[in-house]
Amino acid sequence: MMRAIVRDEYGTPDVIALREIDEPTPGDDEVSIRVHASSVNPADWIFLTGRPYPVRLVSGLVRPKGRVLGMDVAGRVQSVGRNVTRFRPGDEVFGEIASAYAEQVCAHQDRIAIKPANLTFEQAAAVPVAAMTALQGLRDAARIRPGHHVLINGASGGVGTFAVQIAKSLGAEITAVCSGGSADMVRSIGADHVVDYGRDDFTRTSVRYDAILDLVGSAPLSDCRRVLSPTGTYVSSVGRLGWSLKAFFASLVWRDRVRVLASSPNAADLAYLRTLIEAGEVTPVIERRYPLSDVAEALRRQGEGHARGKSVITV
Ligand SMILES: NC(=O)c1ccc[n+]([C@@H]2O[C@H](COP(=O)([O-])OP(=O)(O)OC[C@H]3O[C@@H](n4cnc5c(N)ncnc54)[C@H](OP(=O)(O)O)[C@@H]3O)[C@@H](O)[C@H]2O)c1
């Protein structure tokens, strides 16, 4: 048996509880991981509440299919399935999985990688979902090159704090949009310019950006396009259904200029991030740590939409 954060219905953080459940058994291509830490993502809130409703087509129409929430994991391999060649018991790993708010998880070997040597388990658990989203948004969707000027809207949050550092590592000039209280923090991790969204509108400027990575969806798409350079790209990673649909239809009209990001977890990008982290170019920004028993409180904080970096769950 193991302890896990379990829920049997959709709802607020009040529906989850710390309970004893059976330990999962690894399949042939899976490893079993003793979890040391996890972290909180906006998607946890979506799967917790089952809203917007179309998400239930995937997560279970009436009741949630997955009883345990959580997507990020860092821990130690305990045992491996018979087809697993890349990991051995004792390896320290990190990755994006399902059902991470538990003492023990199983993960497909292609979803995890060896943990950066210079990070604690808590720091490593902050990385997978947020940093892979930032990396795929900047490198693959926006195709950032050295010297490009990129604007990151929502730079102080989980994805944003990785995006600022990854954009720097790609040689970009960075304008970060965040609240005034986070300005010093985003400057300290590499932002060249900061726009305080409480005082200024980032679309009212004569600057033209080579890329916009939008993590908030606070300005009309037409205004965002107006501040792009003639070859610039707008990338939406906004997790709101209405915004994603708007951006998707715009991407059909302005191909290559408007893109909607759906990040895909993979071991190669985790290994790329490990290289950046071990080189000291990227360091997770952690706002708070919560014990497994306080996941509900961590989710409430996430639901407020004003995270500063990542919230980590220690197991
Ligand atoms: N496409 C994918 O696969 C994928 C993967 C992961 C996440 N996402 C989505 O990406 C988005 C960001 O995720 P996250 O993990 O970074 O969320 P987060 O940690 O909750 O951060 C959101 C940030 O936005 C800032 N913010 C709020 N209102 C703002 C405004 N008007 N202008 C500028 N900044 C504002 C907040 O800080 P302050 O207000 O305090 O400044 C906060 O730092 C979410 O919508 C999420 O669903 C998508």
The ligand as an SDF file (V2000), in Angstrom:
LIG
                    3D

 48 52  0  0  0  0  0  0  0  0999 V2000
    0.2260   24.2420  -24.1390 N   0  0  0  0  0  0  0  0  0  0  0  0
    0.5910   23.4580  -23.1290 C   0  0  0  0  0  0  0  0  0  0  0  0
    0.8710   22.3110  -23.3460 O   0  0  0  0  0  0  0  0  0  0  0  0
    0.6770   24.0590  -21.7440 C   0  0  0  0  0  0  0  0  0  0  0  0
    1.4870   23.4780  -20.7770 C   0  0  0  0  0  0  0  0  0  0  0  0
    1.6060   24.1160  -19.5360 C   0  0  0  0  0  0  0  0  0  0  0  0
    0.8880   25.2790  -19.3030 C   0  0  0  0  0  0  0  0  0  0  0  0
    0.0540   25.7750  -20.2600 N   0  0  0  0  0  0  0  0  0  0  0  0
   -0.7250   27.0230  -20.0400 C   0  0  0  0  0  0  0  0  0  0  0  0
    0.2120   28.0970  -19.9940 O   0  0  0  0  0  0  0  0  0  0  0  0
   -0.2960   29.1140  -19.1480 C   0  0  0  0  0  0  0  0  0  0  0  0
    0.7670   29.4950  -18.1230 C   0  0  0  0  0  0  0  0  0  0  0  0
    1.0510   28.3750  -17.3010 O   0  0  0  0  0  0  0  0  0  0  0  0
    1.8960   28.5870  -15.9840 P   0  0  0  0  0  0  0  0  0  0  0  0
    2.1860   27.2390  -15.4360 O   0  0  0  0  0  0  0  0  0  0  0  0
    3.0140   29.5100  -16.2340 O   0  0  0  0  0  0  0  0  0  0  0  0
    0.8170   29.3390  -15.0470 O   0  0  0  0  0  0  0  0  0  0  0  0
    1.0740   30.0670  -13.6730 P   0  0  0  0  0  0  0  0  0  0  0  0
    2.2640   29.4810  -13.0060 O   0  0  0  0  0  0  0  0  0  0  0  0
   -0.2200   30.0690  -12.9510 O   0  0  0  0  0  0  0  0  0  0  0  0
    1.4600   31.5670  -14.0490 O   0  0  0  0  0  0  0  0  0  0  0  0
    0.5880   32.4740  -14.6160 C   0  0  0  0  0  0  0  0  0  0  0  0
    1.2820   33.8320  -14.5250 C   0  0  0  0  0  0  0  0  0  0  0  0
    0.5670   34.8210  -15.2740 O   0  0  0  0  0  0  0  0  0  0  0  0
    0.7050   36.0640  -14.5870 C   0  0  0  0  0  0  0  0  0  0  0  0
   -0.3860   36.9460  -15.0010 N   0  0  0  0  0  0  0  0  0  0  0  0
   -1.6670   36.9600  -14.5880 C   0  0  0  0  0  0  0  0  0  0  0  0
   -2.3670   37.9210  -15.2430 N   0  0  0  0  0  0  0  0  0  0  0  0
   -1.4940   38.5070  -16.0930 C   0  0  0  0  0  0  0  0  0  0  0  0
   -1.6000   39.5320  -17.0690 C   0  0  0  0  0  0  0  0  0  0  0  0
   -2.7610   40.1910  -17.2830 N   0  0  0  0  0  0  0  0  0  0  0  0
   -0.5140   39.8700  -17.7830 N   0  0  0  0  0  0  0  0  0  0  0  0
    0.6850   39.2330  -17.5910 C   0  0  0  0  0  0  0  0  0  0  0  0
    0.8520   38.2460  -16.6770 N   0  0  0  0  0  0  0  0  0  0  0  0
   -0.2320   37.8810  -15.9470 C   0  0  0  0  0  0  0  0  0  0  0  0
    0.6750   35.7040  -13.1300 C   0  0  0  0  0  0  0  0  0  0  0  0
    1.4330   36.5290  -12.2790 O   0  0  0  0  0  0  0  0  0  0  0  0
    1.0610   37.9500  -11.6770 P   0  0  0  0  0  0  0  0  0  0  0  0
   -0.3420   38.2850  -12.0690 O   0  0  0  0  0  0  0  0  0  0  0  0
    1.2460   37.8230  -10.2120 O   0  0  0  0  0  0  0  0  0  0  0  0
    2.0970   38.8120  -12.3280 O   0  0  0  0  0  0  0  0  0  0  0  0
    1.3840   34.3460  -13.1140 C   0  0  0  0  0  0  0  0  0  0  0  0
    2.7500   34.5330  -12.8220 O   0  0  0  0  0  0  0  0  0  0  0  0
   -1.5820   28.5600  -18.5090 C   0  0  0  0  0  0  0  0  0  0  0  0
   -2.6930   29.0800  -19.2130 O   0  0  0  0  0  0  0  0  0  0  0  0
   -1.4610   27.0720  -18.7290 C   0  0  0  0  0  0  0  0  0  0  0  0
   -2.7230   26.4540  -18.7990 O   0  0  0  0  0  0  0  0  0  0  0  0
   -0.0520   25.1990  -21.4590 C   0  0  0  0  0  0  0  0  0  0  0  0
  1  2  1  0
  2  3  2  0
  2  4  1  0
  4  5  1  0
  4 48  2  0
  5  6  2  0
  6  7  1  0
  7  8  2  0
  8  9  1  0
  8 48  1  0
  9 10  1  0
  9 46  1  0
 10 11  1  0
 11 12  1  0
 11 44  1  0
 12 13  1  0
 13 14  1  0
 14 15  2  0
 14 16  1  0
 14 17  1  0
 17 18  1  0
 18 19  2  0
 18 20  1  0
 18 21  1  0
 21 22  1  0
 22 23  1  0
 23 24  1  0
 23 42  1  0
 24 25  1  0
 25 26  1  0
 25 36  1  0
 26 27  1  0
 26 35  1  0
 27 28  2  0
 28 29  1  0
 29 30  1  0
 29 35  2  0
 30 31  1  0
 30 32  2  0
 32 33  1  0
 33 34  2  0
 34 35  1  0
 36 37  1  0
 36 42  1  0
 37 38  1  0
 38 39  2  0
 38 40  1  0
 38 41  1  0
 42 43  1  0
 44 45  1  0
 44 46  1  0
 46 47  1  0
M  CHG  2   8   1  16  -1
M  END
$$$$
